[in-house]
């Protein structure tokens, strides 16, 4: 009798084990997988990158002083309209040796010719970081001193006549403006230089 009871209990246990495993696939790789996390489990907060720094604006390069000087020299030149009343046309002027003896710098020039063949030459030289007045004071020009009225706004002025060629130098700041008039007589050259001098000074003063 005891033997039959043991067999019956074993049979019931076997049936229960079979039914418990019958609803799950016989896959050893998935059978022992970690259980799926239950709802409500906390997860780590997403990492937010810091805001990007705004792009830095490029630093503008300092302007070349030689370029600025050359621009001022060009702007200080007499124009065709400035000398129109003299009855001249653009052409190669006859510059005096005084102009060629000036210290080197950023130089711009223009010239015109009278119907008679006489000429006007105007040069403006910029000395970046230098003094135009020192250049005029150091100029050594041949000929007789030409007396001219004091010009407003300039730091230095000098004038000479060598034969029938008269030259006037005026300075302000870093600029030197030089006017040379070659005519048929010294008197005509001096008169033309004095007529044009106020326009030369006005152009010069406007650049400083």
Backbone bond lengths (Angstrom), bond angles and torsions (degrees), N, CA, C in turn:
res aa  C-N    CA-C-N  psi(-1)  N-CA   C-N-CA  omega(-1)  CA-C   N-CA-C  phi
1 X - - - 1.455 - - 1.517 109.02 -
2 X 1.335 119.91 -44.87 1.447 124.28 178.92 1.507 110.58 -60.60
3 X 1.280 119.82 -37.66 1.462 123.53 179.95 1.491 111.10 -63.01
4 X 1.308 118.62 -40.51 1.476 121.43 179.86 1.523 110.60 -66.82
5 X 1.329 118.97 -37.63 1.468 120.49 179.52 1.525 110.97 -64.84
6 X 1.313 118.83 -39.38 1.467 122.05 178.28 1.497 111.19 -63.09
7 X 1.339 117.26 -41.59 1.476 120.15 179.58 1.502 110.45 -65.68
8 X 1.323 117.44 -38.07 1.469 120.61 -178.53 1.517 110.14 -66.53
9 X 1.314 118.53 -42.77 1.480 121.43 179.22 1.517 110.44 -64.34
10 X 1.316 118.52 -40.27 1.468 121.32 179.16 1.505 111.18 -64.31
11 X 1.342 117.04 -38.95 1.464 120.84 -179.37 1.507 110.44 -65.83
12 X 1.341 117.34 -41.71 1.478 120.33 179.54 1.522 109.98 -64.48
13 X 1.314 118.84 -41.75 1.465 121.55 179.60 1.508 111.70 -63.55
14 X 1.342 116.88 -37.61 1.457 121.01 179.61 1.498 110.67 -67.30
15 X 1.337 117.45 -40.78 1.476 120.65 179.51 1.502 110.23 -65.11
16 X 1.352 119.35 -40.60 1.466 121.81 179.67 1.509 112.56 -65.49
17 X 1.317 116.70 -38.28 1.459 120.49 178.62 1.496 111.48 -66.80
18 X 1.345 116.18 -38.93 1.476 120.04 -179.48 1.504 110.62 -67.22
19 X 1.327 118.79 -41.37 1.465 121.10 -178.76 1.527 110.70 -69.26
20 X 1.312 117.97 -33.16 1.463 120.13 -179.98 1.509 111.62 -68.52
21 X 1.293 118.06 -31.81 1.472 121.37 -178.73 1.500 112.02 -93.36
22 X 1.319 118.50 -7.03 1.469 119.23 -172.92 1.504 112.32 -72.44
23 X 1.338 119.56 -23.49 1.470 120.70 -177.59 1.520 112.44 -93.63
24 X 1.288 118.92 8.57 1.480 120.92 -178.38 1.513 109.47 -128.60
25 X 1.333 119.27 132.66 1.479 120.88 -178.33 1.502 111.03 -64.01
26 X 1.294 113.19 147.64 1.451 119.99 -177.73 1.524 109.49 -84.97
27 X 1.364 114.93 70.85 1.456 120.45 -176.84 1.510 107.34 -122.35
28 X 1.342 115.42 111.88 1.453 119.07 -176.19 1.521 112.57 -68.82
29 X 1.375 117.56 -26.95 1.465 119.90 -177.30 1.515 111.19 -73.18
30 X 1.357 115.98 -33.97 1.467 119.14 -178.34 1.512 112.50 -99.46
31 X 1.301 116.22 -14.33 1.463 119.23 -173.77 1.518 110.33 -67.70
32 X 1.345 115.61 -33.30 1.461 119.24 -176.67 1.530 111.98 -108.48
33 X 1.361 116.89 22.85 1.479 119.36 176.73 1.513 109.90 -62.12
34 X 1.338 113.53 155.36 1.464 117.85 175.45 1.510 109.93 -63.47
35 X 1.266 118.65 144.22 1.458 120.02 -179.19 1.514 111.66 -67.54
36 X 1.364 114.71 150.14 1.464 120.06 179.36 1.515 108.62 -67.66
37 X 1.364 117.63 136.04 1.467 118.85 -179.80 1.505 110.78 -59.17
38 X 1.293 115.21 140.72 1.461 119.81 179.61 1.499 109.76 -74.56
39 X 1.346 115.35 157.24 1.463 120.11 178.49 1.517 110.04 -61.91
40 X 1.357 113.97 146.94 1.464 119.14 178.63 1.501 113.29 92.39
41 X 1.348 119.37 -1.58 1.461 120.79 178.33 1.519 108.97 -70.38
42 X 1.274 118.28 138.27 1.475 122.08 -178.03 1.519 109.96 -81.93
43 X 1.362 115.76 146.42 1.469 122.09 176.46 1.518 107.95 -122.39
44 X 1.332 116.42 158.75 1.460 120.49 -178.38 1.521 110.10 -68.45
45 X 1.358 117.59 146.09 1.474 122.16 -178.78 1.523 109.80 -70.57
46 X 1.356 116.93 144.54 1.474 119.16 178.88 1.522 111.02 -65.02
47 X 1.330 115.31 145.20 1.458 121.25 -179.38 1.519 108.71 -84.63
48 X 1.339 117.87 120.95 1.466 122.65 -179.71 1.523 108.30 -97.69
49 X 1.337 117.34 119.78 1.473 119.11 -179.29 1.518 110.55 -66.89
50 X 1.336 118.51 148.91 1.470 121.21 178.14 1.524 110.25 -66.62
51 X 1.329 116.80 150.78 1.478 118.83 179.84 1.517 111.00 -62.49
52 X 1.322 114.17 143.13 1.468 119.66 -179.63 1.514 109.89 -68.74
53 X 1.325 115.73 142.89 1.464 120.68 178.51 1.518 109.27 -68.81
54 X 1.344 118.05 140.16 1.468 119.69 178.70 1.511 110.95 -62.19
55 X 1.327 117.22 144.33 1.475 118.97 -179.83 1.513 110.44 -62.87
56 X 1.303 114.71 137.57 1.462 119.65 179.77 1.511 109.79 -77.49
57 X 1.331 114.94 138.43 1.459 119.62 -179.92 1.515 109.31 -73.37
58 X 1.339 117.54 138.37 1.466 119.92 -179.56 1.523 111.23 -64.41
59 X 1.315 115.97 140.91 1.455 121.01 178.43 1.518 109.74 -80.62
60 X 1.330 115.55 122.96 1.459 119.35 -178.86 1.521 109.35 -71.44
61 X 1.323 115.14 136.82 1.453 120.27 -179.42 1.522 109.94 -72.21
62 X 1.315 116.40 146.37 1.457 121.05 178.20 1.521 109.28 -66.52
63 X 1.342 118.06 138.65 1.466 120.14 -179.25 1.519 111.32 -64.44
64 X 1.304 115.81 144.96 1.459 121.48 179.04 1.527 108.61 -69.59
65 X 1.333 119.33 122.08 1.468 120.31 -178.57 1.521 112.97 -61.10
66 X 1.320 117.58 -27.29 1.469 119.29 179.06 1.519 111.01 -69.57
67 X 1.348 115.94 -35.28 1.465 119.17 177.94 1.522 110.01 -67.89
68 X 1.328 116.13 -42.43 1.460 119.53 177.82 1.535 110.70 -62.25
69 X 1.329 116.45 -41.26 1.461 120.55 -179.69 1.525 110.97 -64.20
70 X 1.328 115.94 -43.17 1.467 119.09 179.90 1.522 110.79 -63.95
71 X 1.329 117.23 -37.76 1.461 120.08 178.16 1.513 112.17 -65.07
72 X 1.337 116.90 -40.93 1.462 120.33 178.09 1.526 111.11 -66.22
73 X 1.332 116.94 -37.78 1.462 119.95 178.93 1.525 111.03 -64.62
74 X 1.328 116.88 -42.63 1.467 120.00 179.33 1.518 111.25 -64.40
75 X 1.347 116.32 -41.16 1.464 120.08 -178.61 1.519 112.02 -68.83
76 X 1.333 118.04 -22.77 1.456 120.79 -178.43 1.514 114.75 -84.65
77 X 1.339 117.43 -1.90 1.463 120.35 -178.99 1.524 111.93 -75.94
78 X 1.326 115.26 147.98 1.456 120.10 170.22 1.524 109.58 -65.77
79 X 1.323 115.90 147.82 1.466 121.12 177.86 1.528 109.66 -103.10
80 X 1.327 115.76 171.83 1.470 120.25 176.32 1.520 110.51 -58.90
81 X 1.342 117.27 -37.17 1.461 120.77 179.17 1.527 111.83 -65.83
82 X 1.344 115.85 -34.38 1.469 119.26 -179.15 1.521 112.74 -65.24
83 X 1.328 117.29 -30.08 1.473 120.45 -176.74 1.529 111.96 -108.35
84 X 1.325 117.76 9.85 1.468 120.93 -175.44 1.528 111.89 -59.92
85 X 1.347 118.02 -36.80 1.462 121.05 -178.10 1.526 112.80 -66.72
86 X 1.321 116.46 -14.59 1.462 119.53 178.37 1.522 111.66 -80.73
87 X 1.332 117.15 -10.41 1.461 120.33 -179.80 1.515 113.19 73.10
88 X 1.330 117.36 31.76 1.454 121.88 -177.53 1.528 109.86 -105.98
89 X 1.310 115.06 163.99 1.467 122.17 175.16 1.523 108.33 -128.02
90 X 1.331 118.01 152.61 1.476 119.25 179.08 1.527 111.31 -56.07
91 X 1.295 115.94 135.61 1.462 121.10 -179.75 1.510 109.51 178.51
92 X 1.334 117.70 175.81 1.464 121.10 -178.87 1.518 111.67 -71.19
93 X 1.319 116.65 116.48 1.456 121.05 178.10 1.529 110.98 -81.84
94 X 1.320 114.46 175.58 1.461 120.61 178.94 1.522 108.26 -112.34
95 X 1.328 115.88 88.74 1.462 120.69 -177.15 1.521 110.12 -73.57
96 X 1.326 114.61 145.39 1.456 119.24 177.71 1.529 110.22 -77.93
97 X 1.315 116.15 163.33 1.450 120.17 177.11 1.513 112.07 -65.00
98 X 1.338 116.94 -20.20 1.462 120.58 179.73 1.527 110.89 -63.57
99 X 1.332 117.00 -38.35 1.461 120.22 -179.87 1.524 111.33 -67.10
100 X 1.327 116.72 -41.93 1.461 119.42 -178.10 1.519 112.09 -69.95
101 X 1.337 117.86 -17.04 1.448 120.87 -179.32 1.515 114.26 -89.32
102 X 1.348 118.68 -0.55 1.459 120.76 179.68 1.525 110.71 -70.35
103 X 1.308 115.11 154.03 1.473 120.33 178.30 1.518 110.63 -59.26
104 X 1.322 116.61 148.01 1.452 122.13 -178.40 1.536 110.77 -69.95
105 X 1.322 116.02 144.33 1.458 122.38 177.78 1.519 108.46 -167.33
106 X 1.326 116.14 -165.59 1.460 120.76 175.88 1.524 107.55 -80.93
107 X 1.337 116.36 100.96 1.469 121.26 -169.73 1.523 111.40 -111.62
108 X 1.339 114.52 138.46 1.464 122.16 174.23 1.526 107.52 -129.25
109 X 1.342 116.64 145.44 1.470 119.01 -175.82 1.522 111.26 -142.86
110 X 1.315 114.78 158.99 1.472 122.79 175.72 1.524 106.92 -147.67
111 X 1.309 116.13 151.74 1.473 119.08 -178.55 1.522 110.25 -147.09
112 X 1.347 114.69 156.63 1.458 122.34 -178.45 1.527 108.53 -142.41
113 X 1.325 116.26 161.55 1.467 121.59 -175.98 1.525 109.22 -128.59
114 X 1.340 116.00 135.52 1.466 122.09 172.46 1.538 109.44 -77.47
115 X 1.338 116.67 157.55 1.481 118.30 175.76 1.535 112.75 -57.64
116 X 1.317 116.78 -27.24 1.464 120.58 -179.63 1.527 112.64 -75.62
117 X 1.341 116.13 -11.93 1.453 119.90 -177.17 1.509 113.63 104.26
118 X 1.340 116.52 -12.17 1.463 119.86 175.45 1.528 109.44 -69.00
119 X 1.316 116.47 166.33 1.464 117.30 -173.83 1.512 114.32 -145.11
120 X 1.327 114.72 163.18 1.466 123.92 175.60 1.526 107.77 -124.12
121 X 1.308 116.25 133.62 1.462 121.37 174.60 1.526 109.04 -127.48
122 X 1.306 115.80 132.51 1.467 120.63 178.23 1.520 108.36 -126.66
123 X 1.313 116.27 129.29 1.464 122.34 178.15 1.520 109.89 -129.34
124 X 1.331 115.52 139.89 1.463 121.59 173.57 1.525 106.80 -124.69
125 X 1.326 116.00 126.08 1.460 121.85 -178.27 1.526 109.34 -120.12
126 X 1.322 115.51 132.05 1.467 121.72 178.35 1.522 109.14 -106.46
127 X 1.301 115.50 133.63 1.466 122.34 178.17 1.525 107.26 -115.34
128 X 1.340 116.55 91.41 1.466 121.25 -176.62 1.522 110.75 -59.18
129 X 1.331 116.07 120.40 1.448 120.56 -179.47 1.516 114.05 80.20
130 X 1.335 118.09 0.76 1.452 121.79 -178.57 1.519 112.30 -110.59
131 X 1.305 116.42 -171.57 1.457 122.97 -177.96 1.521 109.78 -119.88
132 X 1.323 115.45 119.90 1.458 119.24 176.64 1.515 112.04 -65.63
133 X 1.333 117.56 -34.47 1.456 120.91 179.95 1.527 110.93 -62.01
134 X 1.339 117.28 -38.58 1.468 120.05 178.55 1.527 110.87 -63.97
135 X 1.342 116.20 -37.93 1.465 119.62 179.67 1.518 110.50 -65.10
136 X 1.336 117.42 -43.66 1.474 120.76 179.89 1.524 109.99 -65.74
137 X 1.324 117.17 -41.31 1.467 120.00 -179.91 1.522 111.59 -63.48
138 X 1.337 116.97 -32.98 1.464 120.75 -177.71 1.522 112.90 -86.00
139 X 1.330 118.29 -7.94 1.465 120.87 -177.88 1.528 110.32 -65.05
140 X 1.314 115.19 138.04 1.471 121.34 -179.73 1.521 107.42 -121.96
141 X 1.324 116.05 96.21 1.466 120.77 -176.40 1.526 110.25 -109.35
142 X 1.321 114.85 140.87 1.466 120.42 179.61 1.522 110.01 -77.04
143 X 1.324 115.63 160.40 1.458 120.50 175.50 1.514 112.83 106.57
144 X 1.318 114.19 -171.87 1.452 121.78 -178.69 1.527 110.32 -93.63
145 X 1.325 115.13 145.24 1.459 120.41 178.71 1.521 109.25 -66.18
146 X 1.311 116.46 132.23 1.461 122.96 176.24 1.520 108.28 -101.00
147 X 1.320 115.83 123.44 1.458 120.32 -179.24 1.527 109.71 -80.45
148 X 1.331 115.96 124.33 1.457 121.79 177.14 1.528 108.83 -128.20
149 X 1.338 115.48 152.36 1.466 120.09 -179.63 1.525 109.85 -67.90
150 X 1.344 116.78 146.72 1.472 119.57 176.95 1.522 110.71 -57.65
151 X 1.321 115.73 132.70 1.462 120.74 -176.42 1.525 110.39 -99.37
152 X 1.343 117.27 131.78 1.469 119.64 -178.24 1.528 111.77 -71.02
153 X 1.332 114.93 138.88 1.466 120.39 173.76 1.501 115.73 88.92
154 X 1.339 119.62 -4.45 1.459 120.86 -179.41 1.520 109.49 -100.73
155 X 1.331 116.04 155.69 1.462 120.64 -179.68 1.517 112.44 -96.89
156 X 1.321 118.38 -18.67 1.458 122.05 179.31 1.523 108.77 -159.85
157 X 1.342 116.55 144.08 1.463 121.06 176.72 1.523 109.57 -148.91
158 X 1.342 115.34 144.14 1.464 122.00 177.46 1.523 107.67 -151.77
159 X 1.337 116.53 153.98 1.466 120.45 -178.85 1.526 109.65 -151.64
160 X 1.358 115.05 145.64 1.459 122.74 179.42 1.532 109.87 -141.47
161 X 1.321 115.37 157.06 1.462 121.49 169.26 1.522 107.94 -127.82
162 X 1.326 114.59 123.90 1.461 121.24 177.92 1.516 106.93 -116.57
163 X 1.336 115.73 100.03 1.454 119.28 -173.53 1.531 109.27 66.98
164 X 1.336 117.17 -128.35 1.456 122.65 -179.06 1.529 111.95 -96.99
165 X 1.329 117.33 21.41 1.469 122.01 177.54 1.525 108.43 -122.39
166 X 1.323 115.29 123.27 1.463 121.03 179.26 1.525 109.77 -114.78
167 X 1.323 115.36 139.16 1.465 121.69 -177.40 1.526 109.57 -128.06
168 X 1.324 115.73 136.34 1.459 122.34 178.00 1.524 108.07 -124.54
169 X 1.337 116.80 132.12 1.458 122.70 175.75 1.527 109.01 -118.50
170 X 1.315 116.56 129.86 1.470 121.21 173.96 1.524 107.64 -133.38
171 X 1.348 115.69 148.73 1.459 120.21 -176.47 1.515 110.60 -136.28
172 X 1.309 114.06 150.22 1.461 122.06 169.08 1.522 108.26 -155.59
173 X 1.336 116.66 131.21 1.455 119.83 -179.65 1.521 111.18 60.39
174 X 1.322 115.85 -127.16 1.471 121.22 -178.58 1.524 112.77 -93.44
175 X 1.324 118.23 4.61 1.463 121.74 -173.19 1.527 111.96 -108.60
176 X 1.322 114.92 146.03 1.464 123.12 170.72 1.522 107.57 -127.20
177 X 1.328 115.86 125.97 1.465 121.34 178.40 1.519 107.54 -109.90
178 X 1.337 116.05 125.37 1.460 121.97 -175.22 1.523 109.70 -123.18
179 X 1.326 116.19 125.47 1.461 122.26 179.07 1.518 109.29 -117.13
180 X 1.321 116.02 129.92 1.458 121.98 178.15 1.529 109.26 -125.59
181 X 1.327 116.24 127.75 1.470 121.39 179.72 1.526 108.09 -122.98
182 X 1.304 115.66 120.96 1.471 121.74 175.79 1.524 108.04 -108.97
183 X 1.334 117.06 119.51 1.468 122.12 -176.94 1.528 109.70 -127.82
184 X 1.333 113.79 -175.52 1.466 117.96 -178.41 1.524 111.85 -77.47
185 X 1.324 117.67 -24.32 1.464 122.21 178.65 1.529 109.66 -137.55
186 X 1.338 116.77 156.43 1.471 118.97 177.07 1.527 112.79 -59.78
187 X 1.308 117.36 -37.09 1.462 120.37 -178.92 1.526 111.02 -63.70
188 X 1.327 116.54 -44.15 1.464 119.38 179.74 1.534 111.07 -65.90
189 X 1.290 116.84 -39.10 1.469 119.62 178.57 1.529 110.83 -64.05
190 X 1.348 116.84 -42.26 1.460 120.73 179.99 1.523 110.87 -65.87
191 X 1.323 116.64 -42.24 1.460 119.58 -179.80 1.534 111.47 -63.18
192 X 1.324 116.64 -44.38 1.471 119.97 179.78 1.528 110.98 -63.96
193 X 1.327 117.38 -40.37 1.466 120.70 179.23 1.524 110.76 -62.97
194 X 1.321 116.71 -40.85 1.465 119.79 179.83 1.534 111.65 -70.29
195 X 1.323 117.33 -33.94 1.476 119.60 177.90 1.522 111.47 -66.23
196 X 1.321 115.86 -39.84 1.470 120.05 -175.80 1.536 112.91 -84.00
197 X 1.338 117.52 -17.42 1.463 120.39 -174.51 1.531 113.44 -56.98
198 X 1.337 121.30 -44.60 1.473 119.17 179.05 1.524 113.24 -59.22
199 X 1.329 118.03 -35.91 1.466 120.61 177.47 1.521 111.01 -70.02
200 X 1.323 116.47 -37.67 1.463 120.21 177.10 1.534 110.04 -61.84
201 X 1.331 116.44 -44.47 1.462 120.95 -178.74 1.525 110.65 -66.59
202 X 1.345 116.81 -42.39 1.464 119.97 -179.43 1.529 110.97 -59.88
203 X 1.313 117.07 -42.03 1.481 120.90 177.68 1.530 111.01 -63.80
204 X 1.324 115.64 -40.91 1.460 120.43 -178.08 1.531 111.23 -66.69
205 X 1.322 116.09 -49.44 1.462 120.28 -176.35 1.516 111.47 -63.15
206 X 1.335 117.13 -31.65 1.454 120.97 -178.57 1.523 112.51 -66.50
207 X 1.345 117.75 -18.32 1.476 120.78 -176.46 1.518 112.59 -93.93
208 X 1.319 119.37 -5.16 1.464 121.43 -175.84 1.525 110.91 -122.93
